[in-house]
Amino acid sequence: MARYVDGFVVPVPEAKLAAYKKMARTAAKVWKEHGALEYVECVADDVKPGKRTSFPQSVKLKEGEVVVFAWITYPSRKARDRINAKVMTDPRLKCDPKDMPFDGKRMFWGGFKTLVEA
C-alpha cells in the first residue's frame, strides 16, 4: 500500500529539547487523532557535518543545538491534505511563534510520495 509522507528537519537548542519533546508529544496526539498513521520525531545521534551537505549544514546548526528529523505518514496525499487542514485549526497546537522551542526559520519540510516500502 503506497502511503504519503511529510518529512521535517528542525534545529533545536539542547536547552529546549525537553520543551520540544513536550510539544512533539502533543503534536503526535493531534495528528494521530485526525487520522495520521504514524508520527515519529528523532534526535540526531550519529550525524556529522559533511564536506558539501549534511543534516547540520541543512539547518545551519549552531553551537548548542541538535538536529531533529521527523516524519508523519498518511494513507494518501488526499488524506494528508484533509488531515493537515484539521490539524492546522486544532487549538492544542496554537502558540506564539516567539514561544516555540526551536527556530522555525531554519526548519524545512516537504511532502513525499512513497517510492519503496518493505
C-alpha positions as CSV (number, residue, x, y, z in Angstrom):
1,M,0.0,0.0,0.0
2,A,1.6,3.3,-1.1
3,R,1.5,5.9,1.6
4,Y,2.2,9.6,1.7
5,V,4.9,11.1,4.0
6,D,5.6,14.6,5.3
7,G,9.2,14.9,6.4
8,F,10.8,17.6,8.6
9,V,14.3,18.7,9.7
10,V,14.5,21.1,12.7
11,P,17.3,22.7,14.6
12,V,16.5,22.5,18.4
13,P,18.6,24.1,21.1
14,E,19.7,21.4,23.5
15,A,18.5,23.5,26.4
16,K,15.0,23.5,24.9
17,L,14.9,19.8,24.0
18,A,12.5,18.9,26.9
19,A,10.1,21.6,25.8
20,Y,10.4,20.5,22.2
21,K,9.6,16.9,23.2
22,K,6.5,18.0,25.1
23,M,5.3,20.0,22.1
24,A,6.0,17.0,19.8
25,R,4.0,14.6,22.1
26,T,1.1,17.0,21.8
27,A,1.5,17.3,18.0
28,A,1.7,13.5,17.7
29,K,-1.5,13.1,19.6
30,V,-3.3,15.7,17.5
31,W,-2.1,14.3,14.1
32,K,-3.0,10.7,15.1
33,E,-6.4,11.8,16.3
34,H,-7.1,13.5,13.0
35,G,-6.0,10.3,11.0
36,A,-2.3,10.2,10.6
37,L,-1.0,6.6,10.5
38,E,2.4,7.3,12.1
39,Y,4.2,10.3,13.8
40,V,7.9,10.0,14.5
41,E,10.4,12.5,15.8
42,C,14.1,11.6,16.2
43,V,17.0,13.5,17.6
44,A,20.4,13.2,15.9
45,D,22.8,10.7,17.4
46,D,25.3,9.9,14.7
47,V,25.2,13.0,12.4
48,K,28.3,14.7,11.4
49,P,28.9,17.8,9.2
50,G,29.7,16.9,5.6
51,K,32.0,18.4,3.1
52,R,29.2,19.6,0.9
53,T,25.9,18.7,2.5
54,S,24.6,17.2,5.8
55,F,21.8,17.5,8.3
56,P,23.8,20.0,10.4
57,Q,24.5,22.2,7.3
58,S,20.9,22.0,6.1
59,V,19.6,23.9,9.1
60,K,22.8,26.0,9.7
61,L,23.2,24.2,13.0
62,K,24.6,26.4,15.8
63,E,26.7,25.5,18.8
64,G,24.4,24.0,21.5
65,E,21.8,22.8,19.0
66,V,20.8,19.3,17.8
67,V,19.1,18.2,14.6
68,V,15.6,16.7,14.9
69,F,14.5,14.5,11.9
70,A,10.7,13.7,11.8
71,W,8.0,12.3,9.6
72,I,4.3,11.7,9.5
73,T,2.7,9.1,7.4
74,Y,-0.8,9.1,5.8
75,P,-2.8,6.7,3.8
76,S,-2.6,9.1,0.7
77,R,-1.9,12.6,-0.4
78,K,-5.6,13.3,-0.3
79,A,-5.8,12.1,3.3
80,R,-2.8,14.1,4.2
81,D,-4.3,17.3,2.9
82,R,-7.6,16.6,4.7
83,I,-5.8,15.7,8.0
84,N,-3.4,18.7,7.9
85,A,-6.4,21.1,7.3
86,K,-7.9,19.8,10.6
87,V,-4.5,19.9,12.4
88,M,-3.8,23.5,11.4
89,T,-7.1,24.6,13.1
90,D,-6.7,22.5,16.2
91,P,-6.4,24.8,19.2
92,R,-4.0,22.4,21.0
93,L,-1.2,23.4,18.6
94,K,-1.7,27.2,18.7
95,C,1.1,29.2,20.2
96,D,3.0,32.4,19.6
97,P,6.0,31.8,17.3
98,K,8.3,33.6,19.8
99,D,7.5,30.8,22.3
100,M,8.4,27.9,20.0
101,P,11.3,25.8,21.4
102,F,13.1,25.9,18.0
103,D,14.0,28.3,15.2
104,G,11.2,27.8,12.7
105,K,13.1,29.9,10.1
106,R,15.7,27.2,9.8
107,M,13.2,24.3,9.8
108,F,12.4,22.7,6.4
109,W,9.8,20.2,5.4
110,G,8.0,18.7,2.4
111,G,5.6,16.0,1.2
112,F,6.8,12.8,-0.4
113,K,5.3,10.1,-2.5
114,T,6.4,6.6,-1.3
115,L,8.9,5.1,-3.7
116,V,9.7,1.8,-1.8
117,E,8.1,0.2,1.2
118,A,9.2,-3.0,2.8
